Structure formats: structure tokens, C-alpha cells
């Protein structure tokens, strides 16, 4: 049974897989996310989010109704693990033009080029910025100029790869 105490103690890939399997068996990804993914205890939230990242896209689609809560969490958290895991879930959810939030776009644009940010966060922010900018040609032009201006020597392979895929038109 999943409890806060158990989530507080989950620190492994295997533990995250176990949590995912239990949530999958219950079929209630939304209830699980609402109960644990936004916990004030970062260890509980991190373990819950980690388990959710194991879900298939169809399973994660249950979380579409709380997209904005994941966005708020990614923007506001000081914990880099919570930020990265929240962003990974957001990336796997649908994002339509009406979902565009300028605060989130600004956040992604800032964090994708921040050399102090973790590469996983930079890369997913870059992909999410691209997805949001696709709705507006003028924003896409600005994004591409920003990517072209990056001094790529300062970035890790994950960031370089995401940048190159966007600039070459290979990111969907």
C-alpha cells in the first residue's frame, strides 16, 4: 500500500517502478497525483512524481486536467528534482494553444539557457518552449534566434541534442 511514509523512503529506480505498478493496478493516476505529487514534503512529492514518470502516455493522460498544477509546481519549487520530474510529466501531456501560459514560456526560456541549471531541466525546458512557440511564428523566430545565439560549448550533450533537433526541424 502506498503511504506518505513509504514515499518518503523511496530512493531507487526499483522503488519508483513498484510505486508505478501499484498505481497502475489501482488505475487511479489522478487520485494518486492529487494526493502525493504536490506534497509539501519534497521526498513524498519526488517519489510520487518519479513513479508517475514510469507511466505510459495513455495512463498519464488522466493527469491532463491538472496540467496547470504541474506547471505551477515546476515554476515555484526550489527543489531541482521536483522541477525536473514535474517538467518531464508536463512534456508528456498535451499542450494546446489555449494552454499557453506566458509565465511558463518565460520560465522555460530562462531555464533552457541557464548554465547553472541541470542539463535535464535545460533540455526539457527547451522542448517545452519549442512546443509553446509552435503556435506563434513570431515566437518561433525568437526561439530559433535564441538557440542559434547559444554558446553551445557551455552545455551538456542532452542540451546540445535538444537544440540541434529543434534547429534541424527534427523535434516534433
N, C-alpha and C positions, 0 to 999 in steps of 0.2 A: 504494500500500500504506500502511496506517495504522501509524505508528510513534509512539513517545513523542516523538521529535524533531519530527515533523510536527505532533503535537497541541500541543506547546509553542509552535509558531509560528502557530497558527490564531487569528486575532483578528477575523474578519469573518463576517457572515451567510453570505456565499457559501462560505466555508471550512467553516462548520458544515453547510451543505447538502451539500457534497461528502462530508464525513465520513458524514453520514446515508446518502447514496446508496451509498457503499461498504459500509456495514454492512448496508443493505437488500439489496444484491446478494449478500452472504455469507449472509444470513438468520440470523446468529448474534448477535442483540442481547444475549442473556445473556452469552455469552462476551466480547463487546466490553466490556460494562458491568463485568464482574468484573475484566477486565484493566486497564481505564483509568479508570473513573468514580470510583474510590476512591483514586486515586494520591495519594501524599504531596506530589507536585509539583502545586501548585494550578493551574498553567497546563494541565497534561495533563488533570487532572480537569475543569476548567472547559470545555475544548474538547470532551472526551468527552461531558459532560453536555449541553452546548449542541447537539451533534449528535443526541443521543438525544431532545431535546425536539422535534425535527423529525419524529419517527416518528408514525405513525398509532396510534390506541389499540390496535388489534389487534396491531400489532408490539410495542408497549410491554408488552402482557400477558405476554410472555416474562419480563419483569422482576418479575412478581408474587412469585416465590419469594425475591427479595432486597429486599422491601419494608422489612424491619427494618434492613437495611444503609443504605438511603437515609434512613430516619428517624434512625438514629444519626448519619449524616453531617450532616444538616440541623441536628440539635441541637448537635453538637460543634464544627463548623467555625467558625473565626473569620473566614473569607472570605465576604463578603456575596454574591458572585457564585455561589459553590459552594452557599451556603444557598438562594438564590433558585431556582437551576436544579434542585437536589435536591427542593425543595418542589413545583416545577412537575411533576416526574415523579411524585412521590407523589400529587399531586392527580389525576393521570390513571390511577392504578392503583385497583383495587378496595379498599375498606376495609370490612370486616365487623366485627360486634360483637366477635368473638374477636381481631381485630387491634388493638383499642383499647389503647393504652398511656397510662397516666396521665402519665408523664413527657413524652410527646409532646403530649398535650392541654394540659398546663400550659405547655409551650413555646409552643404556638400561641396560647393565651390571653394569655400575656405579650407575645409579639411583635406580635400584631394591634393592640394599643393603644399600643405603644411609639412615641412620636412621633419618636424618634431612629432608628428602623428605616426601611429603604427602603420606599416605598409598595407595590412589587410583593410584597415579603415580607409586609407587613401584610395585604394583600388575600388572598393565598393562605392565610396562617395563619387568617384569619377564615373562609374557605370550608372549610378542613380542620377547624377547631374545630366548625363547624356540622355537618359530616358525622359527626364523632365523637359530638357531643351528641345527634344524632337518635335514638340507641339508648336514651337515658335521659331521660325527660320532665323530671326534676328538674334535670339538667344543661342541658337546652334552656332551661328557665325562667331559669336563672342566666346563660346566654349572652345571652339576649334582654335581660335587665336590664342586663348589662354594655354591650351595644350601644346601648341606649337612653340610658345614662348618659354615653356618649362626647360630649365637646365637639367636635362634628364640624367646627367652624371650623379646627381644627388639622390636619386631614387632607386629603390629596390626592384628586382625583376617583376614582381606582381604589378607594381605601378606602371613600369615601362610597358608591360604586356597590355594592360588595360588601355593605356594611352595609345599605343600603336594600333590596337584593334579598333578603337574609335576613329582615329585619323584615317585608317585604311578602309573604313566602312564595313568592317567585319563583325562589329558588335551589333547584335540585334536588339 
